[in-house]
Amino acid sequence: MRDLFERIHENKGPLGKWASQAEGYFVFPKLEGPISNRMKFKGKEVITWSINDYLGLANHPEIRKVDAEAAAEYGSAYPMGARMMSGHTDVHEQLENELAAFVDKEAAYLLNFGYQGILSTIDTLVHKDDVIVYDVDAHACIIDGVRLHIGKRFTYKHNDIDSLEKNLQRATKVAEQTGGGILVISEGVFGMRGEQGKLKEIAALKKKYNFRFLVDDAHGFGTLGQNGKGAGDEQGIQADIDVYFATFAKSMASTGAFIAADKEIIDYLKYNMRSQMFAKSLQMQLVKGALKRLEMLRTRPEIKDKLWENVNALQNGLKENGFDIGNTQSCVTPVYLKGSIPEAMALVRDLRENYGIFCSIVVYPVIPKGLILLRLIPTASHNLEDVKITLAAFAGIREKLNNGTYQRLSEEVVAST
């Protein structure tokens, strides 16, 4: 018998093995100052392309006012207890009703967190006899929800409808044997690549196969569709989404999430979702703040328009300058470069220290070896000057990557350690 911690001593994990070189700079960095297009990193001002504050609401004066007033009135504890026992209020109901109406569903249910929320929704919707079919590039929260399922589950190739149909055929055979049903899961927008899920094509398969459709629209809610109703509205198939999920952590610049569906389904989830039944209610200050944020989504289309002005300027500028931004169909702006992990570290350090640009870096094992992904998140807080400076910076780092500067720098670091 071995000590439980022995494997931790031996294997830190694919990302953990870089901790001594990466922590505090490449991972767990400390951005300081008000959430905005420009913040401080290591004492220097940087243009910040790594905050999911799509609509720039985090420091909007009207939002800050409501948040402050709610905190002063209720503190951070009220209401105490789980919703089922003592944590239910008229304001929670009001927010749920307004969210349901906004996304064109009969009912909605508030969730404390996005990650926990979608994971628990999946766990509650399916039984051991049911089959889950989901996109192979689904977010970790979906994968963890699927892992809780003790029945059959199949992945289909990313956004590949032929692959989905083959797996629906497999799932149908299993469900016919077990007497269960089928749940298909996609994202509205895939947060790493920025591609919209092929929701319209998936929904069309309902005419041929008997399944229910769950969409995680974390990146689509607030950014796509009429007034930010999401990817389902953008693609004209919101009615075909059986369970719609969105988080407050991105466009709403807050904490919490919600699911929306037919009332019967929401009632079932309310009375069976363990992560909500046995957890403290979402704090009133967050609920009040979410009501104000939702009001701004409905009534201030100019905010979303400004977001897309910045998105289009950045993405078009990158493409015109020969950068590979993949097939993004959303605000998420990936820039693909070729290089090793040490080169990626040298590149990002240069980008932050000498060009004043802060964006997220993604390397193997999240993406294939030999690729570097720089992920930019334009927001309504950015401006065209930010875009201009960033395009010039990216031209500079590409030249250094191509002429071997970053390879030499990475070799010097290795030699000195």
N, C-alpha and C positions, 0 to 999 in steps of 0.2 A: 504493500500500500504506500502511495506517495503522498507527500504533503500537498494540500490543495493549491498552495501558492507556488509550487515548483515550476509549473508551466509559465507563470507570469515572470519569474526570474529568467527563464530561458527564451521566451518569445514575447516581445512587447507589442506585437501587432504591426500591420503594414504601415501605419502612420506613427505609432508610438515609438518605433525604432529611430525616428528622426527627431524625437523630442528635445534632445540636448542641443541640437543645432537650430531647431525651428521655434521652440516655445518662446512666447513673448514678442515674436516678430512676425513669423509666417503663420503661426497658429496661436490662438489666444492673444492677439495683439490688443493694445489698449488705445482705442480712439477716445479723444477727450473733447469737451466743449459741446455746445448745443447741437442736436442732430440736424444736419444741414448738408448742403453741397460741399462745404468746406469745413473741415474739422482739424484738430491737432493730433499728430502722431509723432511720438518721441520729441515733442517740443516744437515741431515744425508744422506749418499749415500745409494741408494736402487737399486736393480735389478728391472727394470721397465718392467712389463708384461701387460701394459694397454694402450699402444700407437699403433694405427693402421698403423704404418709406416712399412708395411709388407716387403718392399724391401730395407729398410734402406736408402731411397733416401733423407730424410729430411735434413741430414747434409752431404751428399755426396759432396766432393769438386768440382766435375764437375757441379753438380746441383747448388751449392751455387754460383759458378762463373757466370753461365748463369743468375740466378735470380738477382744477384747484377748488372751485366752489363745491363740487361733489365730495372731494376729500375733506374739506372743512366741515361740511354738514354731516357726513357719515363716517369719517375715518376710514381705516383700511380693513376693518373687521366685519362691519355690517353688510349683509345679514349673517348671523352665526348659524352653523349647521347646514346639513344637506338640504337641497330643495324639497325633498319628500317629507322632511321632518319639521324644519323650522326656518329654512332659508329661502322661502318663496315670497315674492312680492309682486305688486301690480306693475312695477317698473320692469321687472324681468319679463312678465307676460307682454307688456307693451313692446319691448324690443323684439321678442320672438314674433309677434304679430306683424310688426313693420318689416322685419327681415323676410318673412314668408311672402308678404305682398310684393316686396321689392324683387324677389327672384321668381315670382309667379308660381308659388307652391301653396298648398292648402295650409300647411303648418310648419313651424320650425321649433327647434330645441337648442337652447344655449349649452355650450360646452366650455369647460374651464380652460382647456388648452387644445391647440390644433393637433399636435403629435398624438397626445393621449386620446383625443377625440376621434380621429379617423381610425386609429388602431382599435378602439373600443367599439366603434360602429360596425366594423367588419366582424369582430368577434361576436357581436350580438345578433347580427343579421343571419348568420349561417349556423346550421346544425351539422352534426357529424355525417349525415347522409348527403349533404349538399356539396356542390363542386364550385370552386373559385377559378376563374380564368382572368389573368391580369397581365398587363404590359411588363415586359422584362426590365424596362428602365424605370419602373415605378419608384417613388420616393421611399426612403427607409421606413417611414411611419406606416406605409401600406404594406411593405414586406413584413414588418413585425406583426401587423394585424393578421396577415395571411399565415404567418408561422404559428399563431395560436390555434388555427383551424386544424382539427384532427381528421378531417376528411380529405378528399382528393383536391389537389390544386394544380393548375397548369399555367405556364407562362407562354405568351405569344411574343414573337419578335417585335421590336419597338415599332409602333405605328404601322404594322404590316397586317393588312386586312385579310390577305390570303392565309397567313399564319394563324390569325385569330379564328378564321372559319374552320381550319383544320382542328384547332383545339376545341372549338365549340362542338364539332362532331364527336371528338373523344369524350368531352364532358357530357354530351347528350347520352351516349352509350352507358356511361357510369351512372348518371342520374336515373336512367330507366331501370337499371339494376337495383339501385339503392332506394328508389322512390323519393329521391331528393330533388332539389332545384339547382339552378345555376346563377351565380353572381359574376358579372363582368365588371372589372374595375379599370378605369383609365384616369389619367390626370387631364384637367382642362388645358394646362400649360405645364410642360416638363421643365422644371426649374433650372436644370443644368444647361440644356441645349436651347431652351426657349421655344421649342416647337409646340404648337397646339396639338392636343390629342385629336385623332380622327373621329371625333364624336359623331359627326353626321353619318359617316360610313358605318360606324359601329351600331348606331341607332337603326340604320336601315336593315341590319341583319335580324332585327326583332321580327320582321315579317316571315323569316325563315326558321328561326330558332327561338325556343322558349327560354328567355333569360331576363333577369333584372339588371339594371345598369346603375352603377355607383360612380360618381365623378368627384374627384378631389380637385377643386378649382382654386387652390391657394393663391396662385399667381394670376389667375384670370379675373377673379372677383375684384372689382374696382378699376380694372384697366381695360377690359374688353366688353363689348356689347353696349347697349343703350344705357348711358349713365353709369356704366361699370357693372351691369348685371351679370357679366361673366362670359365664359367661353361658350356655354350652351346657347345663350342669347345671340352671341356673335355668329354662331353657326346655324341659328334658326331651329334648334332642336331641343330647347329647354324642356318642353313638355314630355320628351322621350327619356329624359333623365329621371330615374325612379327615386334616387336618393342623391341630393346635391349637398356637397360639403364645401365650406370656405372658412378660412381663418381670419382673425382680426390682426394678426401679427405682421401683415404686409401693407396693403392699401389702407387699412384702418389704423395703422400705427399704434397698436395697443396689444392687449392680451385677451385671449379667449377665442372662441370659434362657434360655428353653428352648423346644424344639419337641417335640411328642409325636404319635405316629401308630402305625400298624402297624409291626412290626419291620422288614419288608422296606423300607418307605419310609425309616425312620430310618437303616437301614444304607446305603441309597443316598445319603442326604444326608451322612452321615458321611464317605463316600469320594469325594464330588464337590463339596462346598461349599467353594469356594476360600477364602472369608473365614475359615474355621475351620482348614482344612488347612494354611494358610500363616501362621497367627497363633499367638502364644503362648497356652498354656493358661490358663484362668481360674485366678487365684491361689488357693492352698489356703485362705487366710484368708477369702476370699469364699465358697468352697465349704462350709467348716465353718460359717460364719455362716448360709448358706442352709439347711443342714440343720436348724439350730436354729429358724430362722424357719418352716420348713415344719412342724416339730413343733408349734409354737405355733398355726399355722393349724388343724392337725388336732385339737388337744387343748384349746384355749382358746376355745370358742364365745362366751364372754362378751365377748371383745374385739370381735368382729364385731357382737355385740348392742349394745354401747356406741356403736360407729360409727353404727349405724342409728338409735339413739335421737337422736343429734345431727343426723343427716341429716334425719330426719322433723321434728324441732323447727324446724330452720332453714327447710326447704322449706315446711312448712305455715304457719309464721309469715309468710314472704314472700308466699305466696298469699293468706292471710287479710288482709294489708295491701295487697292490690291490685297486687302486683308481677308482672310477666310473667316466668316462669321456663321458658317453652317447654314441651317435652314430655319433660323429663328422666325417666328411669326408672332412675336410678343415683345414686351419691353426688355426681357432678358437678352443680353448682348454678349455672346461668347466670341472670343477671338482665339483661334487655333494657331499655334506655332509649333515648330519641330525643335525638340531639344531634350536633354536629360534633366533629371531632378536637380543635380547640382547647378546646371546652367539656369534652370528655372529660378533657383534661389538667388543667384547672382543677378539675374534680370530684374526680379521683383525688388531686390534691395536698391538697385540703380533707379528703378522707376519711382520708388518712394523717396529716396534720399536726394536724388539729383534732378528729378523731373517734377516732384511734388504731386504724384498721382498715386492714389491708394485704391487698388481693386483686389478682388479675391483671386487666389491662385489655386488651380486644381491640377493634380498630377496623378500618376499611377499610384494605387490601383483603381481610383475612381474612373480614370480614362486610360486607354491603352499606353503601353510603354513607348517612349520616344515622342510623346505629345505633351505640350504645355497648353493648358486652357486658362486664359485670363477672362474672368467673368465680370462684366460691367452691368450695373443696374442704374439706368437713367431714371430720374425722378422729376417731378414738377418743380423742385427746388433748384435744379440745375439751370444753366443759361448757355447761350451760344458761345460765350467766351470760354467757358469750361470745356465745351466740345472742341473748340479750336486748339486750345492748349494740349488737350489729350491726344488729338490726332497727330500733332507735331511730336509729342513724346513717343507715341507708338512707332512713328517712322524712325525715330532715333534708336529705340531698343531693337527694332527688327534689323537694322544695319549692323549693330553690335553682335546680335545673335548670329547673323550670317557670316560676319568676318572673323568669328572665333573669339571675340573679346570675352564673352561670358565663359567660354570653355577654359580660357587661360586663367581667368579670375577664380573659377571653381577649383582648378588644379593647384593654384597658389594656396587656397584655403586648406585643401587636403594636405599639402606638403608642410604647412605650418602647424598642423595638429598632431 
